[in-house]
Amino acid sequence: MPSFRALLNVLELRPGHRPEDVMESATAAVGSAHLIEADHLDIVAGVPRITVRFMVETSTDADEDDAACRTAANMRHAVQRVADVGRLGVMRRNRGRWEPVQAVSRE
């Protein structure tokens, strides 16, 4: 099964939410459809970024990429309930390297 990463910049928490709610929302959205391999929080150029690594059922490369992009979009939607978000990216593991699948613009 191919491995993907969804990366999402988090700009600001919405009132009434805890920082933990961000990752909990992200992993719940991704985990409802796919096996999560790992998740973590980084600070990139002063901006928090969450990363959720997950596996997609094996099919064609295009179908796998589409499934990963839909999952990342669902993750963004879930996190938007608790925080303002920025850029979303999707990466695919290919021969030991992470390669961009698609940069999904902010909605």
Backbone hydrogen bonds in HBPLUS format (Angstrom, degrees):
<---DONOR---> <-ACCEPTOR-->    atom                        ^
c    i                          cat <-CA-CA->   ^        H-A-AA   ^      H-
h    n   atom  resd res      DA  || num        DHA   H-A  angle D-A-AA Bond
n    s   type  num  typ     dist DA aas  dist angle  dist       angle   num
A0056-VAL N   A0002-PRO O   3.07 MM  54  5.76 154.6  2.14 156.7 164.5     1
A0093-ARG N   A0003-SER O   2.96 MM  90  5.52 171.1  1.97 157.6 156.6     2
A0004-PHE N   A0054-PHE O   2.79 MM  50  5.42 164.2  1.82 165.9 171.4     3
A0054-PHE N   A0004-PHE O   2.86 MM  50  5.42 155.9  1.92 146.1 154.3     4
A0005-ARG N   A0091-MET O   2.83 MM  86  5.01 150.2  1.92 139.6 144.3     5
A0091-MET N   A0005-ARG O   2.87 MM  86  5.01 158.9  1.92 144.1 150.8     6
A0006-ALA N   A0052-VAL O   2.96 MM  46  5.36 158.4  2.01 143.8 150.1     7
A0052-VAL N   A0006-ALA O   2.99 MM  46  5.36 157.2  2.04 148.2 155.3     8
A0007-LEU N   A0089-GLY O   2.88 MM  82  5.06 167.6  1.90 145.6 149.3     9
A0089-GLY N   A0007-LEU O   2.82 MM  82  5.06 156.7  1.87 147.7 154.8    10
A0008-LEU N   A0050-ILE O   2.93 MM  42  5.38 160.7  1.97 153.7 160.0    11
A0050-ILE N   A0008-LEU O   2.93 MM  42  5.38 157.1  1.98 155.3 150.8    12
A0009-ASN N   A0087-ARG O   2.98 MM  78  5.49 162.2  2.02 154.7 160.5    13
A0086-GLY N   A0009-ASN O   2.85 MM  77  4.90 162.5  1.88 134.5 136.0    14
A0010-VAL N   A0048-PRO O   2.85 MM  38  5.42 168.9  1.87 148.5 151.0    15
A0011-LEU N   A0084-ASP O   2.78 MM  73  5.34 150.1  1.87 141.7 149.2    16
A0012-GLU N   A0084-ASP O   3.38 MM  72  5.14 157.7  2.43 126.9 130.0    17
A0084-ASP N   A0012-GLU O   2.66 MM  72  5.14 161.0  1.69 160.1 163.6    18
A0014-ARG N   A0082-VAL O   2.81 MM  68  5.31 171.0  1.82 136.0 132.8    19
A0017-HIS N   A0014-ARG O   3.28 MM   3  6.01 142.4  2.43 148.1 147.0    20
A0021-ASP N   A0018-ARG O   2.96 MM   3  5.35 143.9  2.09 110.4 120.7    21
A0022-VAL N   A0019-PRO O   3.20 MM   3  5.83 152.2  2.28 114.4 120.7    22
A0024-GLU N   A0020-GLU O   3.08 MM   4  6.24 164.9  2.10 156.1 160.8    23
A0025-SER N   A0021-ASP O   2.91 MM   4  5.87 154.4  1.97 138.9 145.2    24
A0026-ALA N   A0022-VAL O   3.02 MM   4  6.29 160.6  2.06 149.2 154.9    25
A0027-THR N   A0023-MET O   2.87 MM   4  6.01 172.8  1.87 157.2 158.5    26
A0028-ALA N   A0024-GLU O   3.02 MM   4  6.00 150.2  2.12 139.5 147.9    27
A0029-ALA N   A0025-SER O   3.08 MM   4  6.22 158.9  2.12 146.3 151.3    28
A0030-VAL N   A0026-ALA O   3.06 MM   4  6.30 168.7  2.07 153.8 156.7    29
A0031-GLY N   A0027-THR O   2.76 MM   4  5.55 157.5  1.81 140.4 148.4    30
A0032-SER N   A0028-ALA O   3.14 MM   4  6.02 126.7  2.44 134.3 143.6    31
A0033-ALA N   A0030-VAL O   3.10 MM   3  5.83 162.8  2.13 119.7 124.8    32
A0034-HIS N   A0030-VAL O   2.98 MM   4  6.02 154.9  2.05 154.5 162.1    33
A0055-MET N   A0035-LEU O   2.95 MM  20  5.53 154.1  2.02 155.1 163.6    34
A0037-GLU N   A0053-ARG O   2.72 MM  16  5.33 156.7  1.77 135.2 142.7    35
A0038-ALA N   A0053-ARG O   3.37 MM  15  5.12 159.9  2.41 128.6 129.4    36
A0053-ARG N   A0038-ALA O   2.80 MM  15  5.12 166.3  1.82 148.4 152.9    37
A0040-HIS N   A0051-THR O   2.96 MM  11  5.41 151.1  2.04 148.9 156.8    38
A0051-THR N   A0040-HIS O   2.86 MM  11  5.41 155.6  1.92 162.9 166.6    39
A0042-ASP N   A0049-ARG O   2.85 MM   7  5.22 164.9  1.88 152.2 157.2    40
A0049-ARG N   A0042-ASP O   2.74 MM   7  5.22 156.9  1.79 157.2 156.8    41
A0044-VAL N   A0047-VAL O   2.87 MM   3  5.17 163.1  1.90 147.4 141.9    42
A0047-VAL N   A0044-VAL O   2.94 MM   3  5.17 160.9  1.97 111.1 117.5    43
A0064-GLU N   A0060-THR O   2.87 MM   4  6.08 160.5  1.91 157.2 163.2    44
A0065-ASP N   A0061-ASP O   2.85 MM   4  6.05 162.6  1.88 153.1 157.8    45
A0066-ASP N   A0062-ALA O   2.91 MM   4  6.10 158.9  1.96 146.6 152.7    46
A0067-ALA N   A0063-ASP O   2.91 MM   4  6.10 160.1  1.95 146.8 152.0    47
A0068-ALA N   A0064-GLU O   2.94 MM   4  6.18 157.2  1.99 148.9 155.3    48
A0069-CYS N   A0065-ASP O   2.90 MM   4  6.15 158.1  1.95 151.4 157.3    49
A0070-ARG N   A0066-ASP O   2.91 MM   4  6.15 157.1  1.97 151.2 157.4    50
A0071-THR N   A0067-ALA O   2.95 MM   4  6.13 157.2  2.00 145.7 152.4    51
A0072-ALA N   A0068-ALA O   2.91 MM   4  6.16 157.2  1.96 148.0 154.2    52
A0073-ALA N   A0069-CYS O   2.95 MM   4  6.15 156.3  2.00 144.7 151.1    53
A0074-ASN N   A0070-ARG O   2.91 MM   4  6.18 152.6  1.99 147.4 155.0    54
A0075-MET N   A0071-THR O   2.89 MM   4  6.17 149.1  1.98 145.6 154.7    55
A0076-ARG N   A0072-ALA O   2.91 MM   4  6.24 160.3  1.95 151.5 155.9    56
A0077-HIS N   A0073-ALA O   2.98 MM   4  6.22 162.5  2.01 147.8 152.5    57
A0078-ALA N   A0074-ASN O   2.98 MM   4  6.22 157.2  2.04 146.9 152.7    58
A0079-VAL N   A0075-MET O   2.94 MM   4  6.20 161.8  1.97 155.9 160.8    59
A0080-GLN N   A0076-ARG O   2.87 MM   4  6.05 148.7  1.96 151.7 160.6    60
A0081-ARG N   A0078-ALA O   3.26 MM   3  5.66 155.0  2.33 105.7 112.9    61
A0082-VAL N   A0079-VAL O   2.89 MM   3  5.52 153.7  1.96 118.6 126.1    62
A0083-ALA N   A0079-VAL O   2.91 MM   4  6.00 137.1  2.09 151.5 163.9    63
A0104-VAL N   A0088-LEU O   2.91 MM  16  5.26 139.8  2.07 141.4 152.3    64
A0090-VAL N   A0102-GLN O   3.15 MM  12  5.58 137.5  2.34 146.9 159.0    65
A0101-VAL N   A0090-VAL O   2.73 MM  11  5.41 174.8  1.74 148.9 147.9    66
A0092-ARG N   A0099-GLU O   2.74 MM   7  5.27 160.9  1.77 150.8 155.3    67
A0099-GLU N   A0092-ARG O   2.87 MM   7  5.27 167.5  1.89 145.4 148.5    68
A0094-ASN N   A0097-ARG O   2.71 MM   3  5.27 166.7  1.73 159.5 163.7    69
A0097-ARG N   A0094-ASN O   3.10 MM   3  5.27 157.2  2.16 107.7 114.9    70
